[in-house]
Structure formats: C-alpha cells, structure tokens
Amino acid sequence: MGDAKRSTADAKVTGRFYLDLRGVGLTPDEINLGSDATATTSRIVIGLFGEDAPQPARILTDLATPVVNGGGGYATGCRPAEERMLQREQLEANKVYAGCKEGLERGGVTYEGSTVWRIDRGASIDVGAVSGRYVSRYPPNFDGSRSGLTHDQAGVVSVRRGDDGGFGFTIYPGGSNRAAAALLDEDNIVVGRVVEGMEVVRRLNETPVVQSSGVNYMALTGGAKGTNAPNRACRYGGPMYCNELKPLKKIQVSRVGVL
C-alpha cells in the first residue's frame, strides 16, 4: 500500500453493494406541498476497494447486508446503561439498554431504514445515519493505513477514521472546493467509489437543506448563535448531532444489498 498518491480510478473494486433511496430530487415547491416521494426510489451502487481498505470494506459490506431471521448486518454489542443522578432518568437509560439487548436477537446493524443526514453542497454527502433500535450499539472502529488514495474525483466514498463517526459513510460530490477534499483526506479513509448512480449523487448534492438550526455553539466554538456548524462536531453526528445542512425532506434508505 504505502503513502504514494494513487488515483481512485486505478484502484481495484473487489466488491459492490447498493442503496435504494427514497425522497431524492424533490424541488422546494414539492417539499412545501408535502409531496410524497416514497413510491419511487433511486439507486446508488458503490464499489469497494477491498485491497486498499480491507477492514472498512468488510464493515460496509456487513452494514449493506439485509437482516433476515436474526442473521445479517454488522454484529456489534450494546453500550452499558449510563449512570444517571435522577431515578427517572436512570429508569429511561435502563429501558434503552434493555431494548438494545432485545434488538441483538433480531440481528446486526444494517443501513436499511437509515437516512442521508447531512449534505454540504460540493463538499460531502453523509449517508447511513442509523437511529432508533441501533442508538445504543457500539459503532465500528474504522482502521486503515494510508493507502495513497484521496478524494480525487466525484463519487469517492470514505469513512471517518476511528470510532467517532458512527456507522455512516461520506460520498464526495466533487467540484472546485479542494479545501473540503483536503479535510476529508485528513479525517477519512477512502474505501470505494460510486460505480453506478452518479446522476443520483448529483441530485443529492443539489438537495435543499437547513442552512442554520440556530443552535447556540458560542460556548463550544466562540462563534455567534446560528453561524455555520463546527466542522468536525457536526460533520459526523455523535453526541453533538445537529441540524445544519440536514435535508429539508427526509431521504431514506429503503433497501440495501450486496451484489
């Protein structure tokens, strides 16, 4: 592998999976009218670079595997119940933990039902926000040495290095914002690229989003209320999940599968 830069166009695709998305390409007028786009889906097929990023590629393959009869998905355990001061809050924490343990019997974590949770036009499209029954599962720790692959073209797929990025992945939409690509190169592991459905990626990139949630980040960043969200904290979700650049209309993964 090594550190020498290589083109993702030359990287070997060793496996593929698909995502069927609902809600892609709605116009602002359609959103205002409450249009229901659940009847139609748009498909993206992602090719994985299993030789360059073997561990992340295996995890994404598991996450793209449907859960059937208790099998499939990415196998991961439950976080322990958090200790709370108030009895009411402790009971709620215990309930969340018990629900997570019960969910283990149904199978692993899968992208089916997840969402596209953040779109920074020309910079990143963050996919795979799992919630609900997976809220207390341990996220994967994505491990990858520097393979020399960078965000050098539209459609490059990467994951956040380490375990603070949740279960999701990022699609680089391409464009002239090289600073965004450089930030992704620093923080992420390139794991694949979109091999079918780039027109869907382009439509995702144009999706209307919330420009500011009005969350007060002053204490966290020194900035004013309603300013752009902190780059890293809001980019990957986690404890400070925010609404900046969230799609105005939910875009949901209706079906996944390994090809």
C-alpha positions in Angstrom: 0.0 0.0 0.0 2.4 2.8 1.1 1.9 6.5 1.2 2.4 7.3 -2.5 -0.7 9.0 -4.0 -2.6 6.9 -6.4 -5.8 7.6 -8.5 -9.0 6.1 -7.3 -9.8 5.4 -10.9 -7.0 2.8 -10.8 -8.0 1.2 -7.5 -9.4 -2.3 -7.8 -13.1 -2.8 -7.0 -13.3 -6.1 -5.1 -17.0 -5.9 -4.0 -20.2 -3.9 -4.5 -23.3 -3.0 -2.7 -26.4 -0.9 -3.5 -28.6 1.5 -1.7 -32.2 2.3 -2.8 -33.1 5.9 -1.7 -36.5 7.4 -1.3 -37.0 11.2 -1.5 -34.2 12.1 -3.8 -34.6 15.1 -6.1 -37.6 16.9 -4.6 -37.9 20.5 -5.6 -38.5 23.3 -2.9 -42.1 23.6 -4.2 -42.7 19.9 -3.9 -41.3 19.9 -0.4 -43.6 22.9 0.6 -46.5 21.0 -0.8 -45.6 17.9 1.2 -45.1 15.7 -1.8 -44.8 12.0 -1.1 -41.8 10.6 -2.9 -42.0 7.2 -1.2 -43.4 5.5 -4.3 -40.2 5.9 -6.2 -36.6 5.0 -5.4 -33.2 6.0 -6.8 -30.3 3.5 -6.7 -26.6 4.0 -6.0 -24.1 1.2 -6.4 -20.8 1.5 -4.5 -17.7 -0.4 -5.4 -15.4 -1.2 -2.5 -11.6 -1.1 -2.6 -11.1 -4.3 -0.5 -7.3 -4.5 -1.2 -6.6 -0.8 -0.1 -9.0 -0.6 2.9 -9.9 -4.3 3.8 -11.3 -3.7 7.3 -13.6 -0.8 6.4 -14.7 -2.6 3.2 -15.7 -5.6 5.3 -17.7 -3.5 7.7 -19.6 -1.6 5.0 -20.4 -5.0 3.3 -21.9 -6.2 6.6 -23.8 -2.9 7.0 -25.2 -3.4 3.5 -26.3 -7.0 4.2 -30.1 -7.2 5.0 -31.1 -8.8 8.3 -33.1 -12.0 7.8 -34.2 -14.3 10.6 -31.8 -12.9 13.1 -28.8 -13.0 10.7 -27.0 -10.4 8.7 -26.0 -6.9 9.3 -22.9 -5.7 11.2 -22.6 -7.5 14.5 -21.9 -5.2 17.4 -22.8 -5.1 21.1 -24.7 -2.7 23.3 -23.2 0.1 25.3 -23.8 -0.3 29.1 -26.7 1.7 30.6 -25.5 5.2 31.5 -25.5 6.0 35.2 -27.8 8.9 35.9 -28.4 11.0 39.0 -32.2 11.1 38.8 -34.2 7.9 39.2 -36.5 8.8 36.3 -33.5 9.3 34.0 -31.9 6.1 35.2 -35.0 4.1 34.5 -35.1 5.5 31.0 -31.4 4.7 30.5 -32.1 1.1 31.7 -35.0 0.9 29.3 -32.8 1.9 26.3 -30.2 -0.7 27.3 -32.8 -3.4 27.7 -34.3 -2.5 24.2 -30.8 -2.7 22.7 -30.2 -6.2 24.2 -33.5 -7.4 22.9 -32.6 -6.0 19.5 -29.5 -8.1 19.3 -31.7 -11.1 18.8 -33.1 -9.6 15.6 -29.6 -9.3 14.0 -26.8 -6.8 13.4 -26.9 -3.2 12.3 -27.9 -2.5 8.7 -28.3 0.6 6.5 -31.9 -0.4 5.7 -34.0 2.4 7.2 -31.1 4.8 7.7 -31.0 8.3 6.3 -28.9 10.8 4.3 -28.4 13.1 7.3 -26.2 15.9 6.0 -25.4 17.5 2.6 -22.7 20.1 2.3 -23.0 21.1 -1.3 -19.8 20.4 -3.2 -18.1 19.1 -0.1 -19.7 16.0 1.4 -22.9 13.9 1.4 -23.2 11.9 4.7 -25.2 8.7 4.4 -26.2 6.0 6.8 -27.4 7.7 10.0 -28.8 4.8 11.9 -31.0 5.5 14.8 -33.9 4.1 16.8 -33.1 0.4 17.6 -29.4 0.9 17.0 -29.0 4.0 19.2 -27.1 2.1 21.9 -24.9 -0.1 19.7 -21.2 0.3 19.7 -20.0 1.9 16.4 -17.3 0.3 14.4 -13.7 1.5 14.8 -12.6 2.0 11.2 -9.0 1.2 10.7 -6.9 1.9 7.6 -3.4 2.8 6.9 -2.6 5.5 4.3 -3.1 3.7 1.0 -2.4 6.9 -1.0 -6.0 7.1 -2.2 -7.6 10.5 -1.9 -10.8 12.3 -2.7 -9.6 13.0 -6.2 -12.9 12.6 -8.2 -16.6 12.9 -7.7 -18.2 9.8 -6.2 -15.3 8.8 -3.9 -16.7 7.0 -0.8 -14.9 7.2 2.6 -15.5 6.6 6.3 -14.4 8.6 9.3 -11.2 7.2 10.7 -11.6 5.8 14.3 -14.9 5.2 16.1 -16.4 8.7 16.5 -18.1 8.7 13.1 -20.9 6.3 13.8 -21.9 3.7 11.2 -22.2 6.0 8.2 -20.0 6.9 5.2 -19.4 10.0 3.1 -19.7 10.5 -0.7 -17.6 13.3 -2.1 -19.7 15.0 -4.7 -16.7 16.7 -6.4 -16.3 20.3 -7.6 -13.9 23.1 -7.0 -13.9 23.0 -3.2 -10.5 21.5 -2.8 -10.4 22.5 0.9 -13.3 20.2 1.6 -11.5 17.4 -0.2 -8.3 18.0 1.8 -10.3 17.9 5.0 -11.8 14.6 4.0 -8.3 13.3 3.1 -7.1 14.2 6.6 -10.0 12.7 8.5 -11.3 9.8 6.4 -10.3 6.5 4.9 -11.1 6.2 1.2 -12.9 2.9 0.9 -14.6 2.9 -2.5 -16.4 4.9 -5.2 -19.8 5.2 -6.7 -19.8 2.9 -9.8 -23.5 3.4 -10.8 -25.9 6.2 -10.0 -23.7 9.3 -10.3 -26.8 11.2 -11.5 -28.3 10.4 -8.1 -25.3 11.8 -6.4 -25.6 15.0 -8.4 -29.3 15.3 -7.4 -28.4 14.6 -3.7 -25.8 17.4 -3.9 -28.5 19.8 -5.1 -31.0 18.9 -2.3 -32.4 21.8 -0.3 -31.1 21.8 3.2 -31.5 23.6 6.5 -29.0 26.4 6.4 -28.8 27.0 10.2 -30.5 25.3 13.1 -30.0 28.3 15.4 -28.2 26.1 17.9 -26.0 28.1 20.2 -22.5 27.0 19.7 -21.0 30.1 21.3 -19.7 28.2 24.4 -18.3 25.5 22.2 -16.7 27.5 19.4 -16.6 31.1 20.4 -18.9 31.9 17.4 -22.3 33.5 17.3 -25.6 31.7 17.5 -26.8 30.4 14.2 -23.4 30.6 12.5 -22.1 27.7 10.5 -21.8 24.5 12.4 -18.4 23.4 13.8 -16.7 21.4 11.0 -15.9 18.2 12.8 -18.5 18.0 15.5 -21.5 18.3 13.2 -20.0 16.6 10.2 -20.1 13.1 11.8 -23.0 13.2 14.2 -22.5 11.7 17.6 -23.1 13.5 20.9 -23.5 16.9 19.3 -25.6 15.8 16.4 -27.0 19.0 14.8 -29.4 20.1 12.1 -27.1 22.3 10.0 -27.3 21.2 6.3 -29.9 18.5 7.1 -32.1 17.8 4.1 -35.5 19.6 4.3 -37.2 16.4 3.2 -36.2 13.1 4.7 -34.1 11.0 2.3 -34.2 7.4 3.5 -32.5 4.2 2.5 -35.4 1.8 1.7 -33.4 -1.2 0.7 -29.8 -2.4 0.7 -28.0 -5.4 -0.7 -24.6 -6.9 -1.6 -24.1 -7.5 -5.3 
